[in-house]
Amino acid sequence: MTENRKAQRRRVLKAGTISINRAAGIDCTVRNFSDAGACLDVASPFGIPDDFELVIGEDHSEHPCHVIWRSDKRIGVAFR
């Protein structure tokens, strides 16, 4: 299998929020993370736009994201 990631990701387990237009928030769990992107667990990927802000409260960090792939309960994002 070919690895297409730009940076190696490290496993994490952190609570996050998918912020849409700074108004709506969808809870998620950050499963792995790198400087280039992340994998997020979500209840459902439906209704999540292709571009959003990932907020990780524990780190007090915000990351503008673009969705690269979606599955039943996970999405992979690249940081813009």
CORJO-V169538 format. One record per helix or strand of 3 or more residues. SS is the DSSP state (2 for helix, 1 for strand). FROM is the first residue (numbers start at 1). TO is the last residue. If there is no record, write none. Layout:
ss-><SS SS>
from-><FROM FROM>
to-><TO TO>
This chain:
ss-><1 1 1 1 1 1>
from-><10 24 37 51 61 74>
to-><20 33 41 56 70 79>
